Amino acid sequence: MSAVSLARAQAPFVLVIDLGTSSLRAMVYDANARELENFIARRKYQPDTTGDGGSTLDARTMFDAFTDALDEITCELVQNKIEIAAVAASSLASNVLALDAQGEPLTPAYLYADTRNARAVEQLRAAYDWNPIYARTGCPLHTAYLPARFLWLRETHAEIFSRTARLVSLHEYFLLKLFGHTAVSLSFAAWTGMLNHATNAWDAQAVNIAGISREQLSSLVGAHHALRGLRSEFAARWKMLANLPWYPALGDGAVANVGSGCLDETRVAVTIGTSGAMRVVTDAARGLQKLPRGLWMYRVDERDGLIGGSLTDGGSIFAYFARVLQVPPLENLERALQNMKPDAHGLTLLPFFGGERSPGYHGDARASITGWNLSTTPADLWRAALEAVAYRFAAIYDLLCTAIAPPREIIASGAALLSSPAWIQILADVLGVPVTASGEAEASARGAALLALRSLGVISSLETLSASFGESLAPNPAHHEIYQHARERQKSLYHLLLER
C-alpha cells in the first residue's frame, strides 16, 4: 500500500519506531494503518563485526540515533499540528546487552548473528537434554538464543557478568532511559529461547542454566500493555509524547506477518531483509504441540504463535558481494539475472556467511562454494546465491508443511526480496508454488501500527484492515525440476561439511 498524503489521512495517528539491523526509522501511520507520506526519520548504521564471529551494536550510539530520529519526526509533527495517539515499535529480535546497577551499558548489544558463543552451545548440548526445554520454549539450542549467550558472557567476561544488574534488549534499554523502568512483550521475549509458552513466564530451567536470575530480566507484558509518563528530561524534549501510551517492542518477524496480511495458516510469509525468515501464524497452544523439529515457535501476542524458520544471511550476502565483486549497476544485474537459465552456472553454495540457523542450527557454520572456475562471472555468483537462499527456504517449507495444511498463498516481503523480481521468481520455481509480492513495502512497521490501533480500540481485530498485494508469480514446472536436482547437490555438500 502506498503512503497516504496528510490531506487524505485519518486520525488517530500512531508513531512507529522500526529498529532494524542496519537502520532505525521513526514513521507515522494513520487510523487505516497507512504510512503518512513524507513523515519519516531514518538513521543508518552497520553492526560492528569481527573475524571471530562477533556482531554487535553500541547501545549508547543507538540511543543517540533513536532520540535524534524522534527529535526530527516530532518537529515535523508539531509543525504540521499532527497529534499522536500512541507510540509502537518493531525491533530486530535476539539482541541483548548487560547493564550495571545504574542502568548504564556494560557491553554492546549482541545481535542474533554473533556466533562467538558456539562453544557454549556445545557445552550446553553435552550437559543437558534440551528436548524438554525446546518443547516448552519453542527454541532449539543455538547461538542466537540467550542461554548460550549468557553462558559465553559468564565464561569470557566474568568481571562484567558479576557486575550485571539487568539484561535487556536495545528497545528495553531505550524505554528504561525514557521512563526509568521497562518491560518486554511476550512477542519479543519468545525470541530469547527462555519464554515458557505454556505459562507465559520466563522458563525456570532455562533461566537457571543461563546462570542468571529472573530479577535481571524485564517484566513480561501482553500486547496491550503500555508505559506512560516520560521522565522530565524527555517530557520537556517531546511534549507531545510525554503522556501517551508507549508499547514495548514486538518481534520484527511477528509484525511482518501481521503487516503483510499473513494472519493465519492459509498464508505463509517469506521475508528477506538483512536476514530471512519463513513464518506462519497459528494458535500458540496447538502450534507448540505440532512444532516440527528444526523449526521454532515465537509469539505474536497472548493468543497467536508464529511457527517458522530463519536464515542468518539474506540481503546481507548481496551487500557483501557488492563490496567485493565487480558487479554491474543493479538494474543491469537484475536484467541479467532474469535472463539466466536456472542453475546454469554449475555452482553449489551454502549461504552461511553468518552461521546456520534453521533447520540445522550449526551456529558456527560458514559459507562454502564448489564448482567455481575461470569462466564464473559475478552474475553467476549472484544468481547462485539467490538460488542457494531459496533452497534453504525450501528445506524450511518442507518442514512447515508437516505442521499445517498446504497454504493458499506465499507472501513475499522485505526490501531485499521485493527489490528483485528475479529472486521472487526463483523462490516460486524452487518451492513449486505461486509467490505473491506483498503490497506493503514496510510490513513490520505496518504490523506494529495495526497492533497499536487494536490496543487503542480503533480497530476490533487485525483482520479489520486488509493488506495490499502485488504481482503473483507462478512456478515454472521445468525450472522446478532443475532446482530439485540442484537442491540435492546442496544437501550433499551440507551433509559432507556439517554432518560428519
Phi, psi and omega per residue, in radians:
M1 nan 2.250 -3.122
S2 -1.269 2.793 3.128
A3 -1.155 2.661 -3.116
V4 -1.874 2.520 3.122
S5 -1.266 2.775 3.118
L6 -1.044 -0.631 -3.116
A7 -1.119 -0.537 -3.098
R8 -1.715 -0.158 -3.087
A9 -1.287 2.727 -3.136
Q10 -2.114 2.320 3.054
A11 -1.288 2.740 0.078
P12 -1.428 2.836 -3.109
F13 -1.928 2.554 3.110
V14 -2.076 2.282 3.031
L15 -1.579 2.186 -3.103
V16 -1.994 2.244 2.992
I17 -1.706 2.070 3.142
D18 -1.932 1.779 -3.057
L19 -1.717 1.868 -3.100
G20 -1.930 -3.082 -3.121
T21 -1.223 -0.561 -3.061
S22 -2.182 -0.024 3.071
S23 -2.755 2.685 3.020
L24 -2.082 2.324 -3.116
R25 -2.267 2.456 2.954
A26 -1.903 2.133 -3.024
M27 -2.320 2.805 -3.119
V28 -2.134 2.333 3.113
Y29 -2.144 2.579 -3.118
D30 -1.652 -3.022 -3.063
A31 -1.146 -0.298 3.086
N32 -1.761 0.317 3.122
A33 1.012 0.682 3.071
R34 -1.869 2.370 3.120
E35 -1.158 2.360 -3.132
L36 -1.432 2.120 -3.044
E37 -1.066 2.320 3.070
N38 1.225 0.250 3.081
F39 -2.035 1.432 -3.139
I40 -2.638 2.385 3.027
A41 -2.128 2.183 -3.050
R42 -2.141 2.420 3.033
R43 -2.245 2.138 -3.105
K44 -1.722 2.683 3.124
Y45 -2.861 3.043 3.076
Q46 -2.377 2.460 3.070
P47 -1.068 2.592 3.005
D48 -1.418 2.125 -3.115
T49 -2.037 2.648 3.135
T50 -2.273 2.772 -3.087
G51 -1.135 -0.352 -3.129
D52 -1.612 0.224 3.062
G53 1.805 0.116 -3.117
G54 -1.264 2.505 3.061
S55 -2.630 1.895 -3.010
T56 -2.451 2.843 2.971
L57 -2.249 2.476 3.129
D58 -1.367 2.156 -3.021
A59 -1.143 -0.729 -3.128
R60 -1.151 -0.726 3.095
T61 -1.100 -0.695 3.123
M62 -1.162 -0.672 3.110
F63 -1.135 -0.671 3.081
D64 -1.094 -0.718 3.109
A65 -1.121 -0.711 3.125
F66 -1.085 -0.875 -3.114
T67 -1.215 -0.598 3.107
D68 -1.141 -0.719 3.096
A69 -1.128 -0.673 3.102
L70 -1.165 -0.667 3.059
D71 -0.986 -0.819 -3.092
E72 -1.141 -0.832 -3.048
I73 -1.235 -0.657 3.136
T74 -1.190 -0.579 3.073
C75 -1.071 -0.763 3.114
E76 -1.131 -0.706 -3.131
L77 -1.143 -0.740 3.127
V78 -1.114 -0.785 -3.121
Q79 -1.072 -0.554 -3.123
N80 -1.740 0.140 3.064
K81 0.971 0.780 3.112
I82 -1.768 2.199 3.102
E83 -1.687 2.413 -3.134
I84 -1.763 2.436 -3.130
A85 -1.658 -0.453 -3.105
A86 -2.907 2.841 3.058
V87 -2.065 2.180 3.131
A88 -2.066 2.950 -3.098
A89 -2.652 2.480 2.935
S90 -2.031 2.393 -3.099
S91 -2.400 2.522 2.960
L92 -0.953 2.330 -3.055
A93 -1.508 3.019 3.062
S94 0.975 0.804 2.952
N95 -2.134 2.560 -3.066
V96 -2.699 2.559 3.038
L97 -2.452 2.801 3.125
A98 -1.760 2.431 3.100
L99 -2.086 2.620 3.051
D100 -1.494 -3.052 -3.071
A101 -1.123 -0.371 3.111
Q102 -1.609 0.046 3.135
G103 1.426 0.270 3.135
E104 -1.644 2.490 -3.102
P105 -1.119 2.300 2.998
L106 -1.707 -0.342 -3.108
T107 -2.413 2.887 2.909
P108 -1.251 3.059 3.014
A109 -1.464 2.081 3.097
Y110 -1.446 2.238 -3.062
L111 -1.653 2.924 -3.141
Y112 -0.983 -0.501 -3.061
A113 -1.467 -0.069 -3.141
D114 -1.336 2.026 -3.046
T115 -1.912 0.284 -3.127
R116 -1.171 -0.214 3.125
N117 -1.662 0.359 -3.122
A118 -1.051 -0.666 3.120
R119 -1.138 -0.619 3.118
A120 -1.113 -0.635 3.073
V121 -1.040 -0.791 -3.135
E122 -1.148 -0.649 3.088
Q123 -1.083 -0.765 3.141
L124 -1.194 -0.646 3.122
R125 -1.117 -0.650 3.136
A126 -1.302 -0.508 -3.022
A127 -1.611 -0.423 -3.019
Y128 -2.367 2.617 2.920
D129 -1.453 1.868 -3.041
W130 -1.448 -0.152 -3.077
N131 -1.010 -0.775 3.107
P132 -1.131 -0.603 3.121
I133 -1.220 -0.743 3.070
Y134 -1.003 -0.737 -3.115
A135 -1.144 -0.502 -3.132
R136 -1.568 -0.666 -3.035
T137 -1.688 -0.285 -3.099
G138 1.304 0.174 -3.082
C139 -2.211 2.224 3.071
P140 -1.353 3.032 3.023
L141 -1.172 2.245 3.121
H142 -2.910 2.751 -3.115
T143 -1.108 -0.418 -3.082
A144 -1.300 -0.349 -3.046
Y145 -1.660 2.798 -2.895
L146 -1.347 -0.487 3.110
P147 -0.956 -0.822 3.122
A148 -1.240 -0.558 3.103
R149 -1.112 -0.772 -3.100
F150 -1.253 -0.627 3.069
L151 -1.092 -0.755 3.108
W152 -1.090 -0.766 -3.141
L153 -1.111 -0.720 -3.137
R154 -1.109 -0.666 -3.065
E155 -1.468 -0.543 -3.054
T156 -1.753 -0.353 -3.133
H157 -2.359 1.014 -3.019
A158 -1.011 -0.690 -3.096
E159 -1.158 -0.740 3.083
I160 -1.133 -0.772 -3.114
F161 -1.042 -0.666 -3.115
S162 -1.197 -0.406 -3.128
R163 -1.705 0.035 -3.077
T164 -1.332 2.134 3.093
A165 -1.693 -0.560 -3.106
R166 -2.475 2.608 3.072
L167 -2.178 2.006 -2.973
V168 -2.407 2.880 2.980
S169 -1.533 3.010 3.141
L170 -1.039 -0.781 -3.110
H171 -1.205 -0.620 3.038
E172 -1.067 -0.688 3.091
Y173 -1.088 -0.745 3.099
F174 -1.024 -0.827 -3.127
L175 -1.119 -0.669 3.110
L176 -1.061 -0.731 3.117
K177 -1.144 -0.669 -3.055
L178 -1.362 -0.646 -2.992
F179 -1.981 -0.280 -3.048
G180 1.481 -0.078 3.033
H181 -2.633 2.951 -3.054
T182 -2.579 3.099 3.106
A183 -2.772 2.849 3.117
V184 -2.283 2.337 -3.140
S185 -1.273 2.700 3.040
L186 -1.023 -0.646 3.121
S187 -0.993 -0.909 -3.091
F188 -1.231 -0.674 -3.112
A189 -1.096 -0.490 -3.121
A190 -1.090 -0.440 3.135
W191 -1.365 -0.091 -3.116
T192 -1.416 -0.362 -3.008
G193 1.386 0.278 -3.084
M194 -2.290 0.186 3.113
L195 -1.668 2.202 3.056
N196 -1.477 1.951 -3.052
H197 -1.211 -0.447 -3.124
A198 -1.272 -0.598 -3.076
T199 -1.861 -0.171 -3.031
N200 0.932 0.725 3.105
A201 -2.377 2.893 3.054
W202 -1.090 2.366 -3.109
D203 -1.284 2.101 -3.017
A204 -1.051 -0.755 -3.102
Q205 -1.197 -0.741 3.128
A206 -1.090 -0.721 3.108
V207 -1.102 -0.764 -3.132
N208 -1.129 -0.767 3.132
I209 -1.096 -0.647 -3.140
A210 -1.204 -0.250 3.096
G211 1.356 0.489 3.138
I212 -2.178 3.130 3.064
S213 -2.031 2.761 3.117
R214 -1.091 -0.510 -3.128
E215 -1.121 -0.379 3.105
Q216 -1.398 -0.206 -3.125
L217 -1.790 2.675 -3.123
S218 -1.258 2.764 3.060
S219 -1.163 2.431 3.128
L220 -1.498 2.357 -3.111
V221 -2.371 2.739 3.098
G222 -1.404 3.099 -3.043
A223 -1.169 -0.391 -3.100
H224 -1.569 -0.143 -3.088
H225 -1.297 2.406 3.139
A226 -2.378 2.656 2.999
L227 -1.673 2.557 3.125
R228 -2.406 2.694 3.027
G229 1.508 1.374 3.112
L230 -1.055 2.595 3.012
R231 -1.046 2.695 -2.972
S232 -0.927 -0.707 -3.121
E233 -1.010 -0.769 -3.069
F234 -1.508 -0.480 3.044
A235 -1.094 -0.660 3.095
A236 -1.264 -0.577 -3.100
R237 -1.269 -0.701 -3.117
W238 -2.245 1.314 -3.040
K239 -0.986 -0.674 -3.083
M240 -1.185 -0.318 -3.108
L241 -1.827 -0.015 -2.921
A242 -1.040 -0.718 -3.026
N243 -2.098 0.328 3.111
L244 -1.409 2.793 2.970
P245 -1.242 2.211 3.037
W246 -1.925 2.051 -3.109
Y247 -1.565 2.290 3.060
P248 -0.987 2.658 -3.042
A249 -1.080 2.540 3.002
L250 -1.814 2.698 3.125
G251 -1.095 2.363 -3.052
D252 -1.035 -0.600 3.123
G253 -1.175 -0.688 3.138
A254 -1.112 -0.841 -3.114
V255 -1.260 -0.413 3.042
A256 -1.131 -0.711 3.058
N257 -1.074 -0.833 -3.130
V258 -1.060 -0.829 -3.073
G259 -1.189 -0.450 -3.137
S260 -1.677 0.126 3.072
G261 1.429 0.263 3.127
C262 -1.685 1.393 -2.952
L263 -1.812 -0.079 3.113
D264 -2.648 -2.988 -3.018
E265 -1.301 -0.105 -3.127
T266 -1.391 -0.279 3.129
R267 -2.259 2.259 3.065
V268 -1.833 2.326 3.135
A269 -1.725 2.371 2.963
V270 -2.088 2.093 -3.140
T271 -2.100 2.270 3.045
I272 -2.269 1.946 2.974
G273 -2.054 -2.105 3.005
T274 -1.128 -0.782 3.036
S275 -1.926 -2.873 -3.127
G276 -2.596 2.727 3.107
A277 -2.741 2.673 3.005
M278 -2.174 2.228 -2.963
R279 -2.549 2.652 3.036
V280 -2.429 2.413 3.115
V281 -1.460 2.359 3.117
T282 -2.619 2.900 3.064
D283 -1.036 2.294 -3.017
A284 -1.078 -0.761 -3.095
A285 -1.134 -0.798 3.122
R286 -1.205 -0.665 -3.097
G287 -1.053 -0.715 -3.129
L288 -1.176 -0.603 -3.127
Q289 -1.181 -0.608 -3.069
K290 -1.878 0.311 -3.107
L291 -1.129 2.083 3.113
P292 -1.226 2.492 3.074
R293 -1.122 2.265 -3.078
G294 1.941 -0.310 3.065
L295 -1.899 3.036 3.105
W296 -2.153 2.887 2.939
M297 -2.232 2.159 3.042
Y298 -1.917 -2.788 -3.099
R299 -2.367 2.593 2.908
V300 -1.617 -0.874 3.138
D301 -2.718 -2.772 -3.088
E302 -1.128 -0.497 -3.070
R303 -1.713 -0.780 -2.952
D304 -1.682 2.334 3.013
G305 -1.715 3.032 -3.092
L306 -2.430 1.828 -3.130
I307 -1.685 2.448 3.091
G308 3.028 -2.830 3.107
G309 -2.538 2.780 -3.059
S310 -2.370 2.714 3.087
L311 -2.058 2.331 3.110
T312 -1.132 -0.640 -3.060
D313 -1.930 2.265 3.032
G314 -2.411 -1.806 3.081
G315 -1.134 -0.338 3.116
S316 -1.056 -0.554 3.114
I317 -1.073 -0.698 -3.030
F318 -1.388 -0.503 2.988
A319 -1.132 -0.684 3.098
Y320 -1.162 -0.836 3.134
F321 -1.036 -0.687 -3.127
A322 -1.108 -0.493 3.126
R323 -1.363 -0.618 -2.965
V324 -1.855 -0.228 -3.127
L325 -1.933 2.679 3.064
Q326 -1.529 1.319 -3.087
V327 -1.528 2.605 3.076
P328 -1.234 2.978 3.042
P329 -0.892 2.545 -2.987
L330 -1.010 -0.645 3.141
E331 -1.149 -0.636 3.076
N332 -1.231 -0.667 3.128
L333 -1.119 -0.770 3.123
E334 -1.032 -0.724 3.124
R335 -1.122 -0.718 3.130
A336 -1.140 -0.703 3.138
L337 -1.097 -0.715 -3.131
Q338 -1.167 -0.484 -3.115
N339 -1.541 -0.167 -3.120
M340 -1.400 2.547 3.101
K341 -1.387 2.643 -3.133
P342 -1.021 2.274 3.022
D343 0.988 0.388 -3.078
A344 -1.289 -0.299 -3.095
H345 -1.311 -0.327 3.123
G346 1.291 0.223 -3.114
L347 -1.636 2.560 3.015
T348 -2.169 2.146 -2.989
L349 -2.255 2.342 2.938
L350 -1.762 1.944 -2.979
P351 -1.516 0.992 -3.066
F352 -1.892 0.954 -3.141
F353 -1.102 -0.561 3.117
G354 -1.987 0.427 -3.111
G355 1.605 2.878 3.127
E356 -1.754 2.399 2.947
R357 -1.819 -1.967 -3.109
S358 -1.232 2.595 -0.121
P359 -1.687 -0.065 -3.043
G360 -1.606 -0.377 3.054
Y361 1.013 0.723 2.989
H362 -1.542 1.561 -3.022
G363 -1.101 -0.466 -3.112
D364 -1.710 0.193 3.095
A365 -1.148 2.706 3.097
R366 -2.323 2.787 -3.096
A367 -1.114 2.514 3.093
S368 -2.450 2.624 3.133
I369 -2.528 2.412 3.062
T370 -2.231 2.789 3.135
G371 1.597 0.066 -3.120
W372 -1.264 2.252 3.088
N373 -2.410 -3.071 -3.036
L374 -1.210 -0.253 3.124
S375 -1.677 -0.059 -3.136
T376 -1.162 2.276 -3.101
T377 -1.859 2.867 3.032
P378 -0.981 -0.663 3.107
A379 -1.119 -0.635 3.072
D380 -1.052 -0.807 -3.136
L381 -1.110 -0.716 -3.127
W382 -1.116 -0.828 3.135
R383 -1.106 -0.715 3.125
A384 -1.063 -0.648 3.125
A385 -1.207 -0.753 3.082
L386 -0.985 -0.807 -3.128
E387 -1.184 -0.696 -3.113
A388 -1.084 -0.740 3.093
V389 -1.113 -0.696 3.112
A390 -1.084 -0.649 3.109
Y391 -1.124 -0.646 3.126
R392 -1.184 -0.636 3.058
F393 -1.161 -0.604 3.115
A394 -1.112 -0.648 3.090
A395 -1.108 -0.693 3.093
I396 -1.174 -0.753 -3.109
Y397 -1.076 -0.705 3.120
D398 -1.029 -0.733 3.114
L399 -1.209 -0.711 -3.111
L400 -1.057 -0.647 -3.102
C401 -1.287 -0.107 2.987
T402 -1.477 -0.231 -3.102
A403 -1.851 -0.421 -3.112
I404 -2.284 2.835 3.024
A405 -1.206 2.722 3.122
P406 -0.908 2.211 -3.081
P407 -1.248 2.742 3.107
R408 -1.247 -0.649 -3.059
E409 -2.560 2.695 2.888
I410 -1.979 2.201 -3.079
I411 -1.895 2.190 -3.105
A412 -1.693 2.301 3.062
S413 -2.513 3.076 -3.090
G414 1.756 2.425 -3.026
A415 -1.027 -0.736 -3.077
A416 -1.130 -0.708 -3.105
L417 -1.326 -0.796 -3.092
L418 -1.182 -0.365 3.126
S419 -1.414 -0.066 -3.084
S420 -2.315 1.629 3.032
P421 -0.972 -0.553 3.114
A422 -1.067 -0.686 -3.125
W423 -1.221 -0.689 3.104
I424 -1.076 -0.737 3.119
Q425 -1.140 -0.737 3.088
I426 -1.015 -0.777 -3.131
L427 -1.073 -0.758 3.102
A428 -1.095 -0.753 -3.130
D429 -1.151 -0.703 -3.135
V430 -1.197 -0.790 -3.113
L431 -1.302 -0.478 -3.107
G432 1.376 0.352 3.123
V433 -2.400 2.704 3.121
P434 -1.102 2.515 3.072
V435 -2.147 2.188 -3.113
T436 -1.854 2.264 3.100
A437 -1.250 2.341 3.040
S438 -1.159 2.478 3.037
G439 -1.543 0.057 -3.133
E440 -1.810 1.773 -3.080
A441 -1.128 -0.486 -3.119
E442 -2.116 1.182 -3.016
A443 -1.094 -0.719 -3.104
S444 -1.138 -0.817 3.135
A445 -1.111 -0.725 3.113
R446 -1.102 -0.697 3.119
G447 -1.089 -0.721 3.086
A448 -1.098 -0.690 3.113
A449 -1.126 -0.738 3.120
L450 -1.038 -0.798 -3.141
L451 -1.133 -0.635 3.086
A452 -1.179 -0.729 3.113
L453 -1.090 -0.641 3.069
R454 -1.152 -0.766 3.131
S455 -1.106 -0.592 3.126
L456 -1.334 -0.203 -3.100
G457 1.466 0.155 3.125
V458 -1.231 -0.668 3.037
I459 -2.138 2.644 -3.102
S460 -1.483 -0.478 -3.141
S461 -2.663 2.890 -3.135
L462 -1.205 -0.364 3.133
E463 -1.369 -0.183 -3.059
T464 -1.029 -0.733 -3.100
L465 -1.916 1.909 -3.058
S466 -1.260 2.553 3.041
A467 -1.381 2.795 3.068
S468 -1.786 2.710 -3.078
F469 -2.313 2.659 3.121
G470 -1.797 -2.583 -3.076
E471 -1.207 2.488 3.051
S472 -1.834 2.230 -3.113
L473 -1.880 2.138 3.141
A474 -1.461 2.613 3.123
P475 -1.288 2.604 3.031
N476 -1.638 1.995 -3.073
P477 -0.982 -0.670 3.141
A478 -1.151 -0.707 3.106
H479 -1.172 -0.662 3.111
H480 -1.029 -0.704 3.141
E481 -1.140 -0.746 3.095
I482 -1.052 -0.757 -3.092
Y483 -1.212 -0.478 3.071
Q484 -1.067 -0.724 3.106
H485 -1.194 -0.697 3.123
A486 -1.133 -0.636 3.070
R487 -1.080 -0.657 3.119
E488 -1.123 -0.660 3.071
R489 -1.090 -0.764 3.132
Q490 -1.119 -0.698 3.101
K491 -1.052 -0.723 -3.136
S492 -1.105 -0.767 3.112
L493 -1.140 -0.690 3.108
Y494 -1.033 -0.881 -3.126
H495 -1.136 -0.632 3.138
L496 -1.119 -0.744 -3.023
L497 -1.603 -0.533 -2.960
L498 -2.002 -0.213 -3.096
E499 -2.240 0.772 3.124
R500 -1.368 nan nan
